[in-house]
Structure formats: structure tokens, C-alpha cells
């Protein structure tokens, strides 16, 4: 089990536990703090995070900026991958393809899941993660497929 997943399991059901976990992740990877994420769910093969529509993530037309959604997707996809990859392996983002489907005019929720449910871990391969970002009406506003390079630890 990854360190992040161990910490999540310790904190998630405690008062302010999800908020505390989210802040700890942002201490480890400070750039993610720019979107003020809050983790809602984390387990192998699944991660859900939320962000508020607030000034720090808005573009010039008052909607959530495309790059804020990319940031959200990378955080959800990376944390889900970390919780899923066996402890014998390591991972790193290799690329991301995104689609902006609709203006993001509300708070947002990102859900990351693997593209292939029964992935075979080997010496080195691409692991694809799908991230859907939805608005408060549950409409998909953004989609990303992130390619993670997963390889056995040396």
C-alpha cells in the first residue's frame, strides 16, 4: 500500500481528515495548492477530488481556467495511480490529452479511474488513466487521458 493511501485511510474518517490529507498532498507537491483541492475518495483504481469556483482558478471570462482543470486532472490521476500501482513499481506522468467540453461555471469534481481495469504490471509500460471533470449539475465539462509510465523499481 502506498504511503498516500495509508495516510488517507488514517485521516479520511476523522474530523477535518479529508481537508488535512489534501493539505499534506499539497505540501508534498506544492503546485497543486493553487487549486485548493479537497479529496473526497481515494482507493485503488479510484480517486475523487473537488475544487471550488473561486477567484484563484478563474480565467478572464469568469469560468474555471482550462489549466486549473488540467492541474486537477493530474492530481486526481496521479494520486489514483499512486494508490493503485504495486509497491514493487514506480510511476511518472508521461503525457496528457485533454478535451474541453463545456464552460466550467461552477464548483468541480474530478474522478480518476484506470482505462484498463485489470492492467498487467510488468517491467515497463504505459498505464492510461481517465479523468472526468463534472460541474455541480453532473455535466462533463472536461476529460483527460493521462499516460503514466510504470516500471519495476530497481
MIDOSE-1310 file (N, C-alpha, C; in nm, 2 decimals, decimal comma, always signed):
residues 154
xxxx	+0,08/-0,12/+0,00/+0,00/+0,00/+0,00/+0,09/+0,12/+0,00; +0,05/+0,22/-0,08/+0,13/+0,34/-0,09/+0,12/+0,43/+0,04; +0,22/+0,51/+0,06/+0,22/+0,60/+0,17/+0,10/+0,69/+0,18; +0,07/+0,74/+0,06/-0,05/+0,83/+0,05/-0,18/+0,76/+0,09
xxxx	-0,20/+0,63/+0,04/-0,32/+0,56/+0,07/-0,32/+0,52/+0,22; -0,21/+0,49/+0,28/-0,20/+0,47/+0,43/-0,25/+0,59/+0,51; -0,20/+0,71/+0,47/-0,23/+0,83/+0,53/-0,38/+0,86/+0,51; -0,43/+0,84/+0,39/-0,57/+0,86/+0,36/-0,66/+0,77/+0,46
xxxx	-0,62/+0,65/+0,47/-0,70/+0,55/+0,55/-0,70/+0,59/+0,70; -0,59/+0,66/+0,74/-0,58/+0,70/+0,88/-0,67/+0,83/+0,90; -0,67/+0,92/+0,80/-0,73/+1,05/+0,82/-0,88/+1,06/+0,77; -0,91/+0,99/+0,67/-1,04/+1,02/+0,59/-1,16/+1,03/+0,68
xxxx	-1,17/+0,94/+0,78/-1,30/+0,94/+0,87/-1,29/+1,03/+0,99; -1,18/+1,10/+1,01/-1,16/+1,19/+1,12/-1,21/+1,33/+1,09; -1,25/+1,40/+1,20/-1,29/+1,54/+1,17/-1,18/+1,62/+1,10; -1,22/+1,68/+0,99/-1,12/+1,76/+0,91/-1,01/+1,67/+0,85
xxxx	-1,04/+1,54/+0,85/-0,94/+1,45/+0,79/-0,91/+1,46/+0,64; -1,02/+1,48/+0,57/-1,00/+1,50/+0,42/-0,93/+1,63/+0,39; -0,97/+1,73/+0,46/-0,90/+1,86/+0,44/-0,75/+1,85/+0,48; -0,72/+1,78/+0,59/-0,58/+1,77/+0,63/-0,50/+1,68/+0,53
xxxx	-0,56/+1,58/+0,48/-0,50/+1,49/+0,38/-0,47/+1,58/+0,26; -0,56/+1,66/+0,22/-0,55/+1,74/+0,10/-0,43/+1,84/+0,11; -0,42/+1,90/+0,23/-0,31/+1,99/+0,26/-0,18/+1,92/+0,26; -0,17/+1,80/+0,31/-0,05/+1,72/+0,32/+0,00/+1,69/+0,18
xxxx	-0,09/+1,65/+0,09/-0,06/+1,62/-0,05/+0,00/+1,75/-0,12; -0,06/+1,86/-0,09/-0,02/+1,99/-0,15/+0,12/+2,03/-0,09; +0,15/+1,99/+0,03/+0,29/+2,02/+0,09/+0,39/+1,93/+0,01; +0,35/+1,81/-0,02/+0,44/+1,72/-0,10/+0,46/+1,77/-0,24
xxxx	+0,36/+1,82/-0,30/+0,36/+1,87/-0,44/+0,29/+2,01/-0,44; +0,37/+2,11/-0,41/+0,31/+2,25/-0,38/+0,23/+2,31/-0,49; +0,26/+2,28/-0,62/+0,19/+2,34/-0,72/+0,04/+2,31/-0,72; +0,00/+2,20/-0,67/-0,14/+2,16/-0,66/-0,22/+2,25/-0,56
xxxx	-0,15/+2,32/-0,47/-0,22/+2,40/-0,37/-0,29/+2,52/-0,45; -0,24/+2,55/-0,57/-0,30/+2,67/-0,64/-0,45/+2,65/-0,67; -0,50/+2,52/-0,67/-0,64/+2,50/-0,69/-0,72/+2,47/-0,57; -0,65/+2,46/-0,45/-0,72/+2,43/-0,32/-0,81/+2,31/-0,33
xxxx	-0,75/+2,19/-0,37/-0,83/+2,07/-0,38/-0,87/+2,01/-0,25; -0,98/+1,94/-0,25/-1,02/+1,86/-0,13/-1,05/+1,72/-0,18; -0,98/+1,62/-0,13/-1,00/+1,48/-0,17/-1,13/+1,44/-0,10; -1,21/+1,37/-0,18/-1,34/+1,31/-0,13/-1,33/+1,16/-0,11
xxxx	-1,26/+1,09/-0,20/-1,25/+0,95/-0,20/-1,11/+0,91/-0,26; -1,05/+0,81/-0,20/-0,92/+0,76/-0,25/-0,92/+0,61/-0,22; -0,90/+0,53/-0,33/-0,87/+0,39/-0,31/-0,81/+0,34/-0,44; -0,76/+0,22/-0,44/-0,70/+0,16/-0,56/-0,81/+0,17/-0,67
xxxx	-0,77/+0,22/-0,79/-0,85/+0,23/-0,91/-0,95/+0,35/-0,90; -0,95/+0,44/-0,80/-1,05/+0,54/-0,79/-1,00/+0,66/-0,71; -1,01/+0,78/-0,76/-0,98/+0,90/-0,68/-1,08/+1,01/-0,72; -1,14/+1,07/-0,62/-1,23/+1,18/-0,65/-1,19/+1,31/-0,57
xxxx	-1,17/+1,42/-0,64/-1,14/+1,54/-0,57/-1,23/+1,65/-0,61; -1,25/+1,76/-0,53/-1,33/+1,87/-0,56/-1,25/+2,00/-0,55; -1,29/+2,10/-0,63/-1,24/+2,23/-0,62/-1,36/+2,33/-0,62; -1,34/+2,44/-0,55/-1,44/+2,54/-0,56/-1,42/+2,64/-0,67
xxxx	-1,52/+2,69/-0,73/-1,51/+2,80/-0,82/-1,48/+2,93/-0,74; -1,35/+2,97/-0,74/-1,31/+3,09/-0,67/-1,21/+3,16/-0,75; -1,18/+3,29/-0,72/-1,10/+3,38/-0,80/-0,97/+3,32/-0,84; -0,90/+3,24/-0,76/-0,77/+3,19/-0,79/-0,77/+3,10/-0,91
xxxx	-0,88/+3,04/-0,95/-0,88/+2,94/-1,06/-0,96/+2,99/-1,18; -1,00/+3,12/-1,18/-1,08/+3,17/-1,29/-1,00/+3,23/-1,40; -1,06/+3,23/-1,52/-1,00/+3,30/-1,63/-1,06/+3,43/-1,65; -1,03/+3,50/-1,76/-1,08/+3,64/-1,79/-1,23/+3,64/-1,81
xxxx	-1,30/+3,53/-1,84/-1,44/+3,53/-1,86/-1,52/+3,48/-1,74; -1,45/+3,45/-1,63/-1,52/+3,41/-1,51/-1,55/+3,27/-1,50; -1,49/+3,18/-1,58/-1,51/+3,04/-1,57/-1,38/+2,98/-1,52; -1,39/+2,85/-1,47/-1,27/+2,78/-1,42/-1,17/+2,77/-1,54
xxxx	-1,05/+2,81/-1,52/-0,95/+2,81/-1,62/-0,91/+2,67/-1,67; -0,89/+2,65/-1,79/-0,85/+2,52/-1,85/-0,73/+2,46/-1,78; -0,63/+2,54/-1,75/-0,51/+2,48/-1,68/-0,54/+2,44/-1,54; -0,63/+2,51/-1,47/-0,68/+2,46/-1,34/-0,74/+2,33/-1,35
xxxx	-0,82/+2,30/-1,45/-0,87/+2,17/-1,47/-0,77/+2,06/-1,51; -0,67/+2,10/-1,58/-0,55/+2,01/-1,61/-0,48/+1,98/-1,48; -0,46/+2,08/-1,40/-0,40/+2,06/-1,27/-0,48/+1,96/-1,18; -0,61/+1,98/-1,18/-0,70/+1,89/-1,11/-0,69/+1,75/-1,16
xxxx	-0,69/+1,74/-1,29/-0,68/+1,60/-1,35/-0,55/+1,53/-1,32; -0,44/+1,61/-1,32/-0,31/+1,54/-1,29/-0,31/+1,50/-1,14; -0,36/+1,58/-1,06/-0,36/+1,55/-0,91/-0,45/+1,42/-0,89; -0,57/+1,42/-0,94/-0,65/+1,30/-0,92/-0,59/+1,18/-0,99
xxxx	-0,55/+1,19/-1,11/-0,49/+1,08/-1,18/-0,36/+1,03/-1,12; -0,28/+1,12/-1,07/-0,15/+1,08/-1,01/-0,17/+1,01/-0,88; -0,27/+1,07/-0,80/-0,29/+1,01/-0,67/-0,36/+0,87/-0,68; -0,45/+0,86/-0,78/-0,51/+0,73/-0,80/-0,41/+0,63/-0,84
xxxx	-0,32/+0,67/-0,93/-0,21/+0,58/-0,98/-0,13/+0,54/-0,86; -0,09/+0,63/-0,78/-0,01/+0,60/-0,66/-0,07/+0,50/-0,57; -0,21/+0,51/-0,55/-0,28/+0,42/-0,47/-0,30/+0,28/-0,53; -0,28/+0,27/-0,66/-0,31/+0,15/-0,74/-0,18/+0,07/-0,77
xxxx	-0,08/+0,14/-0,81/+0,04/+0,07/-0,85/+0,10/-0,02/-0,74; +0,14/-0,14/-0,77/+0,20/-0,22/-0,66/+0,33/-0,16/-0,61; +0,36/-0,19/-0,48/+0,48/-0,13/-0,41/+0,61/-0,17/-0,48; +0,60/-0,27/-0,57/+0,72/-0,31/-0,64/+0,75/-0,23/-0,76
xxxx	+0,66/-0,13/-0,79/+0,67/-0,05/-0,91/+0,67/+0,10/-0,88; +0,71/+0,18/-0,97/+0,71/+0,33/-0,96/+0,64/+0,38/-1,08; +0,61/+0,51/-1,08/+0,53/+0,57/-1,19/+0,57/+0,72/-1,20; +0,55/+0,77/-1,32/+0,57/+0,91/-1,35/+0,47/+0,95/-1,47
xxxx	+0,41/+1,07/-1,46/+0,33/+1,11/-1,58/+0,42/+1,13/-1,70; +0,36/+1,08/-1,82/+0,44/+1,08/-1,94/+0,37/+1,18/-2,04; +0,24/+1,19/-2,03/+0,17/+1,28/-2,12/+0,02/+1,29/-2,09; -0,05/+1,39/-2,14/-0,19/+1,40/-2,11/-0,26/+1,46/-2,23
xxxx	-0,37/+1,40/-2,27/-0,46/+1,45/-2,38/-0,58/+1,50/-2,31; -0,62/+1,62/-2,35/-0,74/+1,68/-2,28/-0,85/+1,73/-2,38; -0,97/+1,73/-2,34/-1,08/+1,78/-2,41/-1,16/+1,88/-2,32; -1,18/+2,00/-2,37/-1,26/+2,10/-2,30/-1,40/+2,09/-2,36
xxxx	-1,50/+2,04/-2,29/-1,63/+2,01/-2,35/-1,73/+2,12/-2,33; -1,72/+2,20/-2,22/-1,82/+2,29/-2,18/-1,76/+2,39/-2,09; -1,81/+2,51/-2,08/-1,76/+2,61/-1,99/-1,78/+2,56/-1,85; -1,68/+2,57/-1,76/-1,68/+2,53/-1,63/-1,72/+2,65/-1,54
xxxx	-1,85/+2,66/-1,51/-1,91/+2,77/-1,45/-1,95/+2,75/-1,30; -1,91/+2,63/-1,24/-1,95/+2,60/-1,11/-1,83/+2,54/-1,04; -1,85/+2,50/-0,91/-1,75/+2,41/-0,84/-1,74/+2,28/-0,93; -1,63/+2,21/-0,91/-1,60/+2,10/-1,00/-1,56/+1,98/-0,92
xxxx	-1,59/+1,86/-0,98/-1,55/+1,73/-0,92/-1,47/+1,65/-1,03; -1,35/+1,60/-0,99/-1,27/+1,52/-1,09/-1,27/+1,38/-1,03; -1,29/+1,28/-1,12/-1,29/+1,14/-1,09/-1,19/+1,07/-1,18; -1,09/+1,01/-1,12/-0,99/+0,94/-1,20/-1,01/+0,79/-1,18
xxxx	-1,00/+0,72/-1,29/-1,01/+0,57/-1,30/-0,92/+0,52/-1,40; -0,87/+0,39/-1,39/-0,79/+0,34/-1,50/-0,87/+0,31/-1,62; -0,81/+0,33/-1,74/-0,87/+0,29/-1,86/-0,89/+0,14/-1,87; -0,79/+0,07/-1,83/-0,79/-0,08/-1,83/-0,80/-0,13/-1,69
xxxx	-0,91/-0,20/-1,65/-0,94/-0,24/-1,51/-0,84/-0,34/-1,46; -0,81/-0,44/-1,54/-0,72/-0,55/-1,50/-0,58/-0,54/-1,56; -0,52/-0,43/-1,54/-0,39/-0,40/-1,60/-0,28/-0,50/-1,55; -0,20/-0,54/-1,64/-0,09/-0,63/-1,61/+0,04/-0,55/-1,58
xxxx	+0,09/-0,55/-1,46/+0,21/-0,48/-1,42/+0,33/-0,56/-1,47; +0,42/-0,50/-1,54/+0,54/-0,56/-1,59/+0,66/-0,48/-1,57; +0,76/-0,50/-1,65/+0,89/-0,43/-1,63/+0,88/-0,28/-1,67; +0,80/-0,24/-1,76/+0,78/-0,11/-1,80/+0,67/-0,09/-1,91
xxxx	+0,57/-0,01/-1,88/+0,47/+0,00/-1,98/+0,38/+0,13/-1,95; +0,31/+0,17/-2,05/+0,22/+0,28/-2,03/+0,09/+0,24/-1,96; +0,05/+0,32/-1,86/-0,07/+0,29/-1,78/-0,16/+0,41/-1,81; -0,28/+0,39/-1,87/-0,37/+0,50/-1,90/-0,47/+0,53/-1,79
xxxx	-0,49/+0,65/-1,76/-0,58/+0,70/-1,66/-0,68/+0,79/-1,72; -0,81/+0,77/-1,70/-0,91/+0,86/-1,75/-0,96/+0,95/-1,63; -0,97/+1,08/-1,66/-1,02/+1,17/-1,56/-1,13/+1,25/-1,62; -1,25/+1,24/-1,56/-1,36/+1,32/-1,59/-1,38/+1,43/-1,49
xxxx	-1,41/+1,55/-1,54/-1,44/+1,66/-1,45/-1,58/+1,70/-1,48; -1,66/+1,71/-1,37/-1,80/+1,74/-1,39/-1,84/+1,86/-1,30; -1,94/+1,93/-1,35/-1,99/+2,05/-1,28/-2,09/+2,01/-1,17; -2,15/+2,10/-1,10/-2,25/+2,07/-1,00/-2,38/+2,01/-1,05
xxxx	-2,41/+2,02/-1,18/-2,52/+1,96/-1,25/-2,49/+1,82/-1,30; -2,37/+1,77/-1,27/-2,32/+1,64/-1,31/-2,29/+1,63/-1,46; -2,27/+1,75/-1,52/-2,24/+1,75/-1,67/-2,09/+1,75/-1,68; -2,04/+1,67/-1,78/-1,90/+1,66/-1,80/-1,85/+1,78/-1,87
xxxx	-1,76/+1,86/-1,82/-1,70/+1,98/-1,88/-1,56/+1,96/-1,93; -1,50/+1,85/-1,89/-1,36/+1,83/-1,93/-1,33/+1,68/-1,92; -1,24/+1,63/-2,01/-1,20/+1,49/-2,00/-1,05/+1,49/-2,03; -0,98/+1,40/-1,96/-0,84/+1,39/-1,98/-0,80/+1,24/-1,98
xxxx	-0,71/+1,20/-2,07/-0,65/+1,07/-2,06/-0,50/+1,10/-2,03; -0,45/+1,05/-1,92/-0,31/+1,07/-1,88/-0,24/+0,94/-1,89; -0,12/+0,95/-1,96/-0,04/+0,83/-1,98/+0,07/+0,84/-1,87; +0,07/+0,73/-1,79/+0,17/+0,72/-1,68/+0,27/+0,61/-1,72
xxxx	+0,39/+0,64/-1,70/+0,50/+0,54/-1,73/+0,52/+0,46/-1,60; +0,49/+0,33/-1,60/+0,50/+0,25/-1,48/+0,61/+0,15/-1,51; +0,71/+0,14/-1,42/+0,81/+0,04/-1,43/+0,85/-0,02/-1,29; +0,91/-0,14/-1,30/+0,96/-0,20/-1,18/+1,06/-0,12/-1,11
xx	+1,06/-0,11/-0,97/+1,17/-0,04/-0,90/+1,30/-0,12/-0,92; +1,41/-0,04/-0,92/+1,54/-0,10/-0,93/+1,59/-0,16/-0,80
